[in-house]
Amino acid sequence: MNLSTCRAIFTRLALGLAITGPVVDSARADPVADFYKGKTLRIVIGYAAGGGYDIYGRVFAEQFGKFMPGNPTVIAQNMPGAGSFVAAKYLYSVAPKDGTSFGMLSQTLPLDAAMNEDPATFDVTQLPYIGRLLDNVDVGTGKPGAWFKTFEDARTKEIVVGATGGASPGFLVPTSLVKYAGAKFKIVSGYGGSADIYLAAERGEVDMIGSVGLPFLLQRQPAWVKEKAAPILYQTALKRHPQLPHVPTLAELGLTPEGKGVLTAIAASSEIGRSVITTPGVP
């Protein structure tokens, strides 16, 4: 992402928050700038340091204050746990609801609005989205030299998959592929984020990373993608990414119409990507 693109994105996001009240005479003080001046804003990242959510959350934190009225300080705080649900519940119930707290959470979080059995306790539809940095394709990948090469191999023999938790892509995607695509995945959950699972794969604890962002992989191991050095079994996308024309989408792997429908709904989260939310009640 170049500087001009960053500037355009953050200017749009800042303007979106600034236009929250009536127009005031230009000669008078700006109430929005007065409110934010001298304040410290927080961007709560629902995953451990080093992963894709962390990278974009920190880019947001570094740049956003420059374009906000009053030029407040913005800091990033990692709050991993349950596939970013720990951070989501913090923003929903605990964080100040005054436009000073933001979050970068799992792109599959909106699915909870359809699956949540107790919306009175935690209703994700009350967490407003203020902007999106980019869409994001997640992939399931093994290491170079892995015995498996394609998704068909996953249907014949068990593969140990590292995952995060909750309803995050790292847990939701491989679990859904077991149920609806016939994968023989043994899912080991509880890792803090994609960077932790990547290290676990390097140590031989798991055979495969269940869901890792394509931008993260291109940064950490570009040869895995560009030179097809590692087996990538699937991609969480509605259509095949130009850099992964040989890798099936989730819906392509569904074995029944119902399965294809569920996997399409999960894949749609790629359009939400790395988005920024705020707390309930903020205009």
Backbone as CSV, one residue per row, in Angstrom:
resi,resn,N_x,N_y,N_z,CA_x,CA_y,CA_z,C_x,C_y,C_z
1,MET,0.849,-1.180,0.000,0.000,0.000,0.000,0.888,1.236,0.000
2,ASN,0.793,2.105,-1.045,1.656,3.267,-1.090,1.091,4.414,-0.255
3,LEU,1.886,5.471,-0.094,1.526,6.561,0.803,0.259,7.264,0.349
4,SER,0.123,7.497,-0.954,-1.063,8.216,-1.433,-2.329,7.417,-1.188
5,THR,-2.241,6.096,-1.355,-3.403,5.249,-1.083,-3.761,5.302,0.390
6,CYS,-2.747,5.193,1.266,-2.977,5.285,2.708,-3.654,6.612,3.050
7,ARG,-3.127,7.697,2.484,-3.677,9.017,2.789,-5.149,9.096,2.394
8,ALA,-5.482,8.572,1.217,-6.867,8.615,0.751,-7.786,7.807,1.660
9,ILE,-7.327,6.611,2.050,-8.140,5.755,2.921,-8.393,6.418,4.257
10,PHE,-7.349,6.887,4.896,-7.500,7.436,6.234,-8.248,8.771,6.218
11,THR,-8.102,9.535,5.155,-8.877,10.771,5.051,-10.361,10.448,4.984
12,ARG,-10.744,9.436,4.194,-12.152,9.060,4.095,-12.681,8.560,5.428
13,LEU,-11.896,7.744,6.121,-12.335,7.230,7.415,-12.508,8.361,8.415
14,ALA,-11.551,9.283,8.452,-11.625,10.388,9.403,-12.819,11.285,9.113
15,LEU,-13.077,11.555,7.851,-14.228,12.377,7.505,-15.525,11.694,7.894
16,GLY,-15.558,10.369,7.760,-16.755,9.629,8.145,-17.082,9.812,9.608
17,LEU,-16.061,9.833,10.472,-16.303,10.041,11.896,-16.568,11.502,12.214
18,ALA,-15.954,12.393,11.458,-16.078,13.818,11.775,-17.478,14.338,11.520
19,ILE,-18.165,13.777,10.519,-19.489,14.284,10.163,-20.526,13.618,11.056
20,THR,-20.552,13.998,12.313,-21.451,13.370,13.283,-22.422,14.362,13.903
21,GLY,-22.352,15.630,13.553,-23.228,16.625,14.155,-23.597,17.684,13.151
22,PRO,-24.335,18.713,13.587,-24.743,19.779,12.676,-23.560,20.589,12.181
23,VAL,-23.726,21.179,11.026,-22.678,22.032,10.466,-22.535,23.282,11.338
24,VAL,-21.293,23.657,11.650,-21.063,24.832,12.480,-20.379,25.905,11.652
25,ASP,-20.535,27.141,12.068,-19.897,28.258,11.378,-18.387,28.100,11.455
26,SER,-17.694,28.325,10.316,-16.256,28.081,10.252,-15.485,28.976,11.205
27,ALA,-16.079,30.100,11.607,-15.380,31.004,12.511,-15.401,30.505,13.947
28,ARG,-16.319,29.577,14.228,-16.440,29.057,15.580,-15.519,27.850,15.746
29,ALA,-15.327,27.439,17.003,-14.481,26.281,17.284,-15.119,25.017,16.722
30,ASP,-14.291,24.091,16.309,-14.754,22.807,15.787,-14.979,21.869,16.971
31,PRO,-16.233,21.499,17.271,-16.477,20.655,18.446,-15.852,19.273,18.323
32,VAL,-15.741,18.766,17.088,-15.121,17.448,16.912,-13.630,17.529,17.215
33,ALA,-12.970,18.575,16.681,-11.539,18.748,16.951,-11.303,19.001,18.434
34,ASP,-12.191,19.783,19.054,-12.046,20.038,20.491,-12.165,18.752,21.290
35,PHE,-13.075,17.884,20.862,-13.265,16.622,21.580,-12.036,15.725,21.471
36,TYR,-11.463,15.618,20.259,-10.369,14.674,20.039,-8.990,15.214,20.416
37,LYS,-8.858,16.527,20.504,-7.553,17.106,20.812,-7.052,16.640,22.180
38,GLY,-5.824,16.106,22.191,-5.213,15.646,23.424,-5.653,14.273,23.882
39,LYS,-6.593,13.657,23.170,-7.080,12.337,23.578,-6.208,11.223,22.994
40,THR,-6.299,10.062,23.613,-5.638,8.864,23.106,-6.706,7.869,22.666
41,LEU,-6.666,7.506,21.395,-7.593,6.533,20.834,-6.918,5.164,20.814
42,ARG,-7.718,4.120,20.923,-7.170,2.762,20.898,-7.791,1.950,19.770
43,ILE,-6.944,1.213,19.068,-7.407,0.217,18.109,-7.110,-1.146,18.714
44,VAL,-8.142,-1.873,19.061,-8.012,-3.178,19.698,-7.960,-4.246,18.608
45,ILE,-6.866,-4.986,18.557,-6.660,-6.017,17.538,-6.954,-7.373,18.165
46,GLY,-7.864,-8.116,17.562,-8.354,-9.341,18.185,-7.460,-10.550,18.051
47,TYR,-6.231,-10.354,17.625,-5.298,-11.461,17.433,-3.922,-11.098,17.977
48,ALA,-3.061,-12.113,18.070,-1.707,-11.900,18.574,-0.875,-11.095,17.577
49,ALA,0.252,-10.584,18.050,1.138,-9.773,17.216,1.739,-10.600,16.079
50,GLY,1.972,-9.941,14.958,2.700,-10.556,13.861,1.867,-11.069,12.716
51,GLY,0.553,-11.219,12.898,-0.304,-11.743,11.844,-0.883,-10.650,10.964
52,GLY,-1.754,-11.051,10.045,-2.318,-10.105,9.101,-3.180,-9.042,9.761
53,TYR,-4.033,-9.431,10.712,-4.861,-8.441,11.406,-3.978,-7.456,12.159
54,ASP,-2.916,-7.951,12.763,-2.009,-7.088,13.520,-1.307,-6.095,12.602
55,ILE,-0.864,-6.549,11.436,-0.155,-5.677,10.502,-1.051,-4.507,10.097
56,TYR,-2.279,-4.804,9.681,-3.156,-3.736,9.210,-3.695,-2.894,10.356
57,GLY,-3.894,-3.517,11.525,-4.310,-2.741,12.685,-3.276,-1.707,13.075
58,ARG,-2.021,-2.067,12.975,-0.957,-1.133,13.347,-0.736,-0.064,12.270
59,VAL,-0.949,-0.405,11.010,-0.920,0.616,9.961,-2.004,1.662,10.243
60,PHE,-3.191,1.174,10.601,-4.285,2.082,10.943,-3.910,2.978,12.118
61,ALA,-3.358,2.370,13.173,-2.992,3.129,14.374,-1.931,4.185,14.075
62,GLU,-0.987,3.867,13.219,0.102,4.792,12.909,-0.366,6.002,12.101
63,GLN,-1.407,5.817,11.307,-1.790,6.860,10.349,-3.072,7.607,10.705
64,PHE,-4.002,6.962,11.382,-5.352,7.506,11.509,-5.391,8.860,12.218
65,GLY,-4.614,9.002,13.296,-4.638,10.240,14.073,-4.225,11.468,13.285
66,LYS,-3.416,11.275,12.231,-2.953,12.403,11.435,-4.099,13.065,10.666
67,PHE,-5.165,12.309,10.429,-6.258,12.797,9.598,-7.533,13.065,10.393
68,MET,-7.502,12.810,11.703,-8.651,13.087,12.552,-8.619,14.533,13.025
69,PRO,-9.754,15.212,13.091,-9.775,16.546,13.694,-9.195,16.498,15.103
70,GLY,-8.323,17.419,15.417,-7.696,17.427,16.733,-6.436,16.594,16.821
71,ASN,-6.146,15.806,15.800,-4.936,14.974,15.729,-4.650,14.215,17.025
72,PRO,-5.562,13.339,17.438,-5.335,12.572,18.665,-4.246,11.523,18.467
73,THR,-3.721,11.039,19.565,-2.781,9.916,19.542,-3.576,8.624,19.378
74,VAL,-3.083,7.711,18.566,-3.750,6.419,18.380,-2.759,5.324,18.705
75,ILE,-3.138,4.396,19.577,-2.273,3.283,19.948,-2.956,1.961,19.610
76,ALA,-2.150,0.956,19.335,-2.660,-0.381,19.047,-2.500,-1.271,20.270
77,GLN,-3.495,-2.111,20.506,-3.463,-3.041,21.631,-3.929,-4.411,21.167
78,ASN,-3.092,-5.415,21.324,-3.481,-6.783,20.979,-4.310,-7.372,22.106
79,MET,-5.437,-7.981,21.734,-6.313,-8.629,22.707,-6.791,-9.953,22.105
80,PRO,-5.879,-10.927,21.982,-6.247,-12.193,21.344,-7.142,-13.049,22.231
81,GLY,-7.826,-13.985,21.583,-8.646,-14.926,22.330,-9.943,-15.231,21.618
82,ALA,-10.265,-16.538,21.515,-11.538,-17.001,20.941,-11.794,-16.434,19.554
83,GLY,-10.760,-16.389,18.729,-10.936,-15.921,17.362,-11.412,-14.488,17.272
84,SER,-10.932,-13.631,18.150,-11.210,-12.194,18.275,-12.501,-11.895,19.033
85,PHE,-13.191,-12.922,19.543,-14.421,-12.678,20.300,-14.136,-12.011,21.649
86,VAL,-12.964,-12.257,22.224,-12.607,-11.571,23.476,-12.566,-10.065,23.232
87,ALA,-11.916,-9.656,22.150,-11.841,-8.236,21.810,-13.215,-7.686,21.442
88,ALA,-14.001,-8.473,20.712,-15.335,-8.018,20.304,-16.220,-7.761,21.520
89,LYS,-16.184,-8.677,22.479,-17.011,-8.503,23.674,-16.516,-7.335,24.528
90,TYR,-15.208,-7.100,24.513,-14.665,-5.943,25.225,-15.205,-4.654,24.616
91,LEU,-15.162,-4.544,23.291,-15.659,-3.343,22.628,-17.161,-3.186,22.844
92,TYR,-17.863,-4.295,22.894,-19.322,-4.267,23.040,-19.752,-3.854,24.442
93,SER,-19.031,-4.333,25.464,-19.513,-4.183,26.836,-18.678,-3.265,27.718
94,VAL,-17.378,-3.138,27.457,-16.474,-2.489,28.400,-15.898,-1.176,27.884
95,ALA,-15.463,-1.150,26.638,-14.756,0.017,26.094,-15.639,1.268,26.112
96,PRO,-15.040,2.452,26.250,-15.814,3.698,26.200,-16.576,3.815,24.874
97,LYS,-17.820,4.206,24.962,-18.670,4.296,23.765,-18.785,5.757,23.321
98,ASP,-17.629,6.350,23.057,-17.599,7.776,22.738,-16.773,8.119,21.511
99,GLY,-16.434,7.120,20.697,-15.636,7.408,19.506,-14.148,7.414,19.743
100,THR,-13.703,6.824,20.862,-12.262,6.749,21.132,-11.733,5.322,21.075
101,SER,-12.609,4.344,20.871,-12.188,2.941,20.836,-12.613,2.311,19.522
102,PHE,-11.679,1.572,18.926,-11.925,0.936,17.641,-11.419,-0.499,17.693
103,GLY,-11.807,-1.291,16.717,-11.361,-2.674,16.705,-11.102,-3.183,15.309
104,MET,-10.136,-4.093,15.200,-9.931,-4.855,13.985,-10.099,-6.316,14.370
105,LEU,-11.230,-6.888,13.941,-11.640,-8.208,14.396,-11.817,-9.155,13.216
106,SER,-12.144,-10.389,13.526,-12.301,-11.412,12.500,-13.256,-10.982,11.407
107,GLN,-12.881,-11.235,10.162,-13.748,-10.873,9.050,-15.006,-11.735,8.998
108,THR,-15.035,-12.847,9.725,-16.238,-13.678,9.768,-17.155,-13.306,10.928
109,LEU,-16.812,-12.266,11.686,-17.629,-11.881,12.833,-19.093,-11.628,12.465
110,PRO,-19.411,-10.989,11.324,-20.820,-10.767,11.006,-21.648,-12.052,10.889
111,LEU,-21.011,-13.181,10.620,-21.764,-14.436,10.584,-22.420,-14.724,11.925
112,ASP,-21.835,-14.176,12.997,-22.400,-14.406,14.314,-23.783,-13.796,14.442
113,ALA,-24.045,-12.762,13.651,-25.368,-12.149,13.699,-26.449,-13.153,13.292
114,ALA,-26.084,-14.088,12.418,-27.031,-15.113,11.991,-27.028,-16.330,12.911
115,MET,-25.899,-16.596,13.558,-25.763,-17.820,14.362,-25.958,-17.604,15.852
116,ASN,-25.877,-16.346,16.329,-25.911,-16.077,17.752,-27.276,-16.431,18.339
117,GLU,-27.284,-17.292,19.332,-28.532,-17.715,19.952,-29.000,-16.755,21.038
118,ASP,-28.148,-15.847,21.476,-28.504,-14.923,22.554,-28.026,-13.516,22.209
119,PRO,-28.687,-12.857,21.216,-28.233,-11.538,20.798,-28.347,-10.487,21.890
120,ALA,-29.165,-10.739,22.927,-29.278,-9.774,24.014,-27.976,-9.666,24.791
121,THR,-27.194,-10.746,24.798,-25.916,-10.750,25.498,-24.815,-10.108,24.666
122,PHE,-24.836,-10.398,23.369,-23.784,-9.865,22.504,-24.315,-9.815,21.081
123,ASP,-24.644,-8.643,20.613,-25.237,-8.447,19.301,-24.236,-7.738,18.399
124,VAL,-23.610,-8.484,17.511,-22.556,-7.893,16.682,-23.090,-6.833,15.730
125,THR,-24.395,-6.824,15.474,-24.942,-5.797,14.584,-24.889,-4.418,15.222
126,GLN,-24.600,-4.342,16.513,-24.493,-3.060,17.200,-23.073,-2.492,17.166
127,LEU,-22.153,-3.196,16.528,-20.776,-2.710,16.374,-20.653,-2.081,14.979
128,PRO,-20.680,-0.761,14.873,-20.684,-0.115,13.553,-19.345,-0.258,12.826
129,TYR,-19.408,-0.536,11.535,-18.221,-0.535,10.684,-18.001,0.873,10.157
130,ILE,-16.785,1.396,10.312,-16.511,2.755,9.836,-15.696,2.773,8.552
131,GLY,-15.088,1.656,8.179,-14.309,1.649,6.943,-13.554,0.348,6.760
132,ARG,-13.058,0.138,5.564,-12.343,-1.090,5.222,-11.027,-0.733,4.559
133,LEU,-9.940,-1.338,5.046,-8.643,-1.088,4.425,-8.485,-1.877,3.134
134,LEU,-8.947,-3.122,3.130,-8.863,-3.941,1.922,-9.665,-5.217,2.119
135,ASP,-10.032,-5.856,0.996,-10.610,-7.191,1.109,-9.468,-8.171,1.365
136,ASN,-9.795,-9.385,1.719,-8.745,-10.319,2.127,-9.133,-11.751,1.806
137,VAL,-8.294,-12.431,1.060,-8.472,-13.854,0.775,-7.619,-14.655,1.747
138,ASP,-8.260,-15.544,2.498,-7.537,-16.478,3.351,-7.314,-17.781,2.602
139,VAL,-6.220,-18.456,2.917,-5.923,-19.738,2.285,-5.576,-20.775,3.344
140,GLY,-5.732,-22.028,2.986,-5.265,-23.135,3.814,-4.031,-23.727,3.169
141,THR,-2.913,-23.731,3.889,-1.656,-24.143,3.263,-0.810,-25.014,4.173
142,GLY,-0.089,-25.921,3.560,0.922,-26.695,4.251,2.292,-26.118,3.960
143,LYS,3.327,-26.771,4.467,4.699,-26.327,4.230,5.258,-26.971,2.966
144,PRO,6.313,-26.402,2.407,7.002,-27.080,1.300,7.443,-28.471,1.735
145,GLY,7.236,-29.437,0.864,7.618,-30.807,1.173,6.549,-31.625,1.857
146,ALA,5.383,-31.029,2.125,4.289,-31.769,2.761,3.858,-32.929,1.873
147,TRP,3.368,-34.003,2.525,2.985,-35.192,1.745,1.738,-34.944,0.897
148,PHE,0.877,-34.001,1.329,-0.356,-33.715,0.592,-0.101,-32.601,-0.421
149,LYS,-0.829,-32.651,-1.521,-0.629,-31.679,-2.600,-1.911,-30.926,-2.957
150,THR,-3.061,-31.604,-2.893,-4.329,-30.981,-3.255,-5.377,-31.324,-2.203
151,PHE,-6.552,-30.713,-2.339,-7.612,-30.973,-1.372,-8.090,-32.418,-1.425
152,GLU,-7.974,-33.046,-2.568,-8.380,-34.456,-2.669,-7.578,-35.314,-1.701
153,ASP,-6.320,-34.963,-1.455,-5.510,-35.702,-0.485,-6.103,-35.587,0.912
154,ALA,-6.703,-34.427,1.219,-7.308,-34.219,2.540,-8.547,-35.067,2.735
155,ARG,-9.101,-35.566,1.669,-10.286,-36.431,1.763,-9.908,-37.892,1.968
156,THR,-8.617,-38.198,1.868,-8.192,-39.592,1.962,-7.422,-39.921,3.229
157,LYS,-6.783,-38.914,3.843,-5.927,-39.174,4.995,-5.931,-37.972,5.935
158,GLU,-5.797,-38.225,7.222,-5.876,-37.153,8.224,-4.724,-36.158,8.089
159,ILE,-5.074,-34.883,8.221,-4.112,-33.787,8.226,-4.347,-32.970,9.498
160,VAL,-3.298,-32.731,10.252,-3.409,-31.943,11.482,-3.357,-30.465,11.120
161,VAL,-4.409,-29.738,11.492,-4.565,-28.343,11.094,-4.501,-27.441,12.325
162,GLY,-3.648,-26.442,12.292,-3.576,-25.443,13.351,-4.632,-24.376,13.142
163,ALA,-5.323,-23.995,14.226,-6.414,-23.028,14.120,-6.421,-22.105,15.320
164,THR,-7.140,-21.005,15.188,-7.321,-20.082,16.308,-8.501,-20.576,17.135
165,GLY,-9.564,-19.827,17.248,-10.691,-20.279,18.035,-11.930,-19.483,17.723
166,GLY,-13.023,-19.782,18.416,-14.279,-19.072,18.212,-14.794,-19.257,16.801
167,ALA,-15.347,-18.192,16.233,-15.881,-18.246,14.871,-14.935,-17.590,13.882
168,SER,-13.651,-17.511,14.218,-12.676,-16.908,13.314,-12.464,-17.814,12.113
169,PRO,-11.949,-17.270,11.002,-11.700,-18.105,9.831,-10.797,-19.303,10.136
170,GLY,-9.808,-19.085,11.025,-8.863,-20.154,11.319,-9.496,-21.400,11.886
171,PHE,-10.635,-21.246,12.556,-11.359,-22.399,13.094,-12.569,-22.752,12.236
172,LEU,-13.298,-21.720,11.813,-14.546,-21.940,11.090,-14.332,-22.606,9.738
173,VAL,-13.310,-22.194,9.002,-13.110,-22.722,7.654,-12.767,-24.213,7.655
174,PRO,-11.718,-24.661,8.368,-11.438,-26.100,8.338,-12.549,-26.947,8.948
175,THR,-13.236,-26.418,9.970,-14.350,-27.156,10.563,-15.467,-27.352,9.551
176,SER,-15.768,-26.322,8.786,-16.815,-26.412,7.763,-16.424,-27.359,6.641
177,LEU,-15.142,-27.382,6.320,-14.688,-28.282,5.254,-14.747,-29.743,5.692
178,VAL,-14.623,-29.988,6.987,-14.826,-31.352,7.494,-16.278,-31.754,7.294
179,LYS,-17.195,-30.878,7.639,-18.627,-31.201,7.609,-19.198,-31.217,6.194
180,TYR,-18.770,-30.274,5.363,-19.440,-30.097,4.076,-18.601,-30.475,2.855
181,ALA,-17.307,-30.775,3.062,-16.471,-31.096,1.904,-15.725,-32.413,2.062
182,GLY,-15.937,-33.114,3.165,-15.332,-34.429,3.342,-13.877,-34.426,3.738
183,ALA,-13.368,-33.312,4.256,-11.962,-33.258,4.661,-11.727,-34.062,5.932
184,LYS,-10.593,-34.718,6.008,-10.199,-35.464,7.208,-9.202,-34.617,8.008
185,PHE,-9.670,-33.461,8.453,-8.818,-32.564,9.229,-8.934,-32.888,10.715
186,LYS,-7.801,-32.952,11.394,-7.769,-32.987,12.855,-7.380,-31.582,13.286
187,ILE,-8.320,-30.855,13.874,-8.123,-29.432,14.136,-7.601,-29.213,15.551
188,VAL,-6.461,-28.545,15.636,-5.864,-28.173,16.920,-6.052,-26.672,17.067
189,SER,-6.970,-26.256,17.940,-7.309,-24.842,18.061,-6.672,-24.225,19.294
190,GLY,-6.816,-22.913,19.406,-6.317,-22.203,20.568,-5.103,-21.334,20.311
191,TYR,-4.585,-21.320,19.089,-3.445,-20.456,18.780,-3.911,-19.000,18.723
192,GLY,-2.998,-18.077,19.027,-3.357,-16.673,19.111,-3.611,-16.004,17.774
193,GLY,-2.992,-16.506,16.707,-3.160,-15.894,15.395,-2.362,-16.644,14.352
194,SER,-2.402,-16.158,13.112,-1.756,-16.857,12.004,-0.251,-16.944,12.186
195,ALA,0.356,-15.930,12.793,1.806,-15.982,13.010,2.173,-17.119,13.957
196,ASP,1.355,-17.334,14.987,1.610,-18.425,15.928,1.456,-19.789,15.255
197,ILE,0.449,-19.907,14.399,0.237,-21.181,13.706,1.357,-21.426,12.707
198,TYR,1.806,-20.360,12.058,2.929,-20.477,11.132,4.158,-21.043,11.859
199,LEU,4.445,-20.525,13.038,5.578,-21.028,13.826,5.341,-22.470,14.265
200,ALA,4.096,-22.805,14.597,3.777,-24.186,14.977,4.019,-25.142,13.816
201,ALA,3.697,-24.692,12.611,3.964,-25.519,11.430,5.458,-25.679,11.209
202,GLU,6.215,-24.603,11.437,7.668,-24.680,11.302,8.266,-25.672,12.301
203,ARG,7.660,-25.753,13.489,8.143,-26.682,14.529,7.638,-28.096,14.329
204,GLY,6.742,-28.298,13.390,6.207,-29.628,13.144,5.055,-30.003,14.045
205,GLU,4.480,-29.038,14.771,3.345,-29.327,15.646,2.077,-29.595,14.845
206,VAL,1.949,-28.926,13.720,0.790,-29.120,12.848,1.286,-29.294,11.421
207,ASP,0.435,-29.899,10.596,0.788,-30.117,9.194,0.417,-28.929,8.314
208,MET,-0.551,-28.138,8.795,-1.159,-27.168,7.897,-1.695,-25.980,8.686
209,ILE,-1.658,-24.805,8.072,-2.281,-23.607,8.625,-3.691,-23.540,8.054
210,GLY,-4.692,-23.588,8.939,-6.073,-23.685,8.473,-6.575,-22.470,7.728
211,SER,-6.088,-21.280,8.098,-6.530,-20.058,7.426,-5.514,-18.964,7.686
212,VAL,-4.891,-18.504,6.628,-3.912,-17.424,6.746,-4.141,-16.459,5.593
213,GLY,-4.055,-15.158,5.880,-4.300,-14.160,4.853,-3.265,-14.212,3.743
214,LEU,-3.735,-14.086,2.515,-2.822,-14.091,1.374,-1.788,-12.967,1.470
215,PRO,-2.153,-11.742,1.905,-1.120,-10.701,2.050,-0.028,-11.086,3.043
216,PHE,-0.424,-11.728,4.162,0.552,-12.177,5.155,1.500,-13.196,4.535
217,LEU,0.943,-14.151,3.773,1.768,-15.189,3.177,2.710,-14.603,2.134
218,LEU,2.233,-13.648,1.359,3.085,-13.023,0.344,4.212,-12.224,0.986
219,GLN,3.972,-11.727,2.178,5.023,-11.001,2.883,6.027,-11.956,3.511
220,ARG,5.522,-13.024,4.143,6.396,-13.927,4.903,7.065,-14.970,4.018
221,GLN,6.301,-15.568,3.117,6.836,-16.635,2.260,6.286,-16.491,0.838
222,PRO,6.730,-15.494,0.075,6.163,-15.268,-1.260,6.338,-16.446,-2.211
223,ALA,7.411,-17.218,-2.044,7.646,-18.360,-2.944,6.560,-19.420,-2.794
224,TRP,5.948,-19.495,-1.626,4.878,-20.468,-1.430,3.733,-20.221,-2.406
225,VAL,3.530,-18.937,-2.760,2.448,-18.566,-3.661,2.959,-18.433,-5.091
226,LYS,3.967,-17.592,-5.277,4.409,-17.250,-6.630,5.082,-18.404,-7.346
227,GLU,5.782,-19.272,-6.590,6.469,-20.402,-7.206,5.795,-21.731,-6.892
228,LYS,4.645,-21.672,-6.257,3.893,-22.873,-5.865,4.770,-23.827,-5.068
229,ALA,5.586,-23.242,-4.173,6.527,-24.050,-3.397,5.859,-24.840,-2.284
230,ALA,4.651,-24.429,-1.898,3.925,-25.113,-0.822,2.520,-25.468,-1.315
231,PRO,1.927,-26.525,-0.769,0.578,-26.900,-1.196,-0.477,-25.988,-0.566
232,ILE,-1.214,-25.271,-1.396,-2.343,-24.464,-0.943,-3.608,-25.202,-1.381
233,LEU,-4.400,-25.640,-0.395,-5.504,-26.551,-0.691,-6.812,-25.848,-1.024
234,TYR,-7.014,-24.648,-0.493,-8.273,-23.942,-0.743,-8.084,-22.458,-0.481
235,GLN,-9.033,-21.674,-0.974,-9.014,-20.237,-0.728,-10.414,-19.771,-0.345
236,THR,-10.472,-18.901,0.670,-11.744,-18.351,1.137,-12.066,-17.133,0.294
237,ALA,-12.732,-17.361,-0.807,-13.044,-16.291,-1.756,-14.256,-16.715,-2.577
238,LEU,-14.958,-15.736,-3.133,-16.120,-16.039,-3.968,-15.706,-16.449,-5.375
239,LYS,-14.516,-16.012,-5.796,-13.962,-16.463,-7.065,-12.458,-16.591,-6.898
240,ARG,-11.821,-17.366,-7.727,-10.395,-17.628,-7.586,-9.575,-16.357,-7.771
241,HIS,-8.654,-16.160,-6.843,-7.772,-14.992,-6.902,-6.825,-15.128,-8.083
242,PRO,-6.495,-14.007,-8.758,-5.598,-14.082,-9.926,-4.259,-14.757,-9.634
243,GLN,-3.756,-14.662,-8.393,-2.494,-15.308,-8.076,-2.666,-16.771,-7.668
244,LEU,-3.922,-17.211,-7.564,-4.190,-18.600,-7.160,-5.209,-19.247,-8.103
245,PRO,-4.959,-19.211,-9.400,-5.947,-19.753,-10.343,-6.101,-21.267,-10.249
246,HIS,-5.117,-21.944,-9.644,-5.144,-23.401,-9.536,-5.760,-23.888,-8.240
247,VAL,-6.146,-22.967,-7.352,-6.630,-23.334,-6.016,-8.148,-23.165,-5.966
248,PRO,-8.899,-24.210,-5.578,-10.360,-24.109,-5.545,-10.857,-23.186,-4.438
249,THR,-11.997,-22.544,-4.669,-12.669,-21.774,-3.635,-13.439,-22.734,-2.724
250,LEU,-13.897,-22.227,-1.583,-14.634,-23.079,-0.655,-15.868,-23.689,-1.297
251,ALA,-16.643,-22.859,-1.998,-17.891,-23.355,-2.580,-17.652,-24.476,-3.584
252,GLU,-16.551,-24.425,-4.301,-16.238,-25.470,-5.279,-16.048,-26.826,-4.610
253,LEU,-15.712,-26.813,-3.313,-15.405,-28.057,-2.619,-16.624,-28.679,-1.944
254,GLY,-17.722,-27.942,-1.858,-18.923,-28.464,-1.213,-19.460,-29.692,-1.935
255,LEU,-19.926,-30.659,-1.164,-20.387,-31.928,-1.738,-21.891,-31.948,-2.001
256,THR,-22.625,-31.009,-1.416,-24.077,-30.941,-1.574,-24.469,-29.486,-1.818
257,PRO,-25.684,-29.257,-2.318,-26.140,-27.865,-2.469,-26.122,-27.105,-1.142
258,GLU,-26.526,-27.779,-0.064,-26.483,-27.128,1.245,-25.053,-26.759,1.613
259,GLY,-24.136,-27.702,1.411,-22.739,-27.448,1.730,-22.163,-26.304,0.931
260,LYS,-22.489,-26.259,-0.343,-22.000,-25.165,-1.186,-22.545,-23.824,-0.695
261,GLY,-23.813,-23.814,-0.240,-24.407,-22.588,0.267,-23.722,-22.093,1.526
262,VAL,-23.451,-23.008,2.459,-22.783,-22.632,3.702,-21.375,-22.131,3.419
263,LEU,-20.654,-22.846,2.576,-19.276,-22.463,2.279,-19.210,-21.144,1.502
264,THR,-20.223,-20.854,0.686,-20.286,-19.570,-0.009,-20.479,-18.433,0.997
265,ALA,-21.340,-18.656,1.992,-21.571,-17.631,3.020,-20.287,-17.325,3.783
266,ILE,-19.514,-18.363,4.091,-18.245,-18.156,4.800,-17.248,-17.426,3.899
267,ALA,-17.212,-17.819,2.629,-16.266,-17.203,1.692,-16.571,-15.731,1.473
268,ALA,-17.836,-15.331,1.631,-18.199,-13.931,1.431,-17.498,-13.008,2.415
269,SER,-16.979,-13.569,3.509,-16.269,-12.748,4.493,-15.016,-12.105,3.904
270,SER,-14.522,-12.645,2.803,-13.332,-12.055,2.176,-13.599,-10.628,1.727
271,GLU,-14.869,-10.308,1.427,-15.221,-8.955,1.005,-15.167,-7.978,2.171
272,ILE,-15.356,-8.478,3.392,-15.253,-7.621,4.584,-13.797,-7.355,4.898
273,GLY,-12.974,-8.390,4.796,-11.531,-8.238,4.903,-11.071,-7.569,6.171
274,ARG,-10.134,-6.628,6.028,-9.549,-5.937,7.177,-10.310,-4.623,7.383
275,SER,-11.384,-4.735,8.121,-12.247,-3.590,8.372,-12.070,-3.078,9.792
276,VAL,-12.467,-1.824,10.009,-12.355,-1.187,11.317,-13.762,-0.924,11.853
277,ILE,-13.998,-1.335,13.102,-15.292,-1.103,13.728,-15.114,-0.198,14.937
278,THR,-16.234,0.261,15.472,-16.181,1.016,16.710,-17.247,0.486,17.664
279,THR,-17.478,1.163,18.764,-18.346,0.666,19.824,-19.807,1.028,19.564
280,PRO,-20.728,0.346,20.206,-22.160,0.666,20.014,-22.475,2.112,20.381
281,GLY,-23.416,2.688,19.652,-23.885,4.024,19.970,-23.103,5.163,19.369
282,VAL,-21.988,4.878,18.706,-21.201,5.959,18.096,-21.830,6.317,16.744
283,PRO,-22.119,7.613,16.485,-22.746,7.988,15.221,-21.893,7.565,14.022
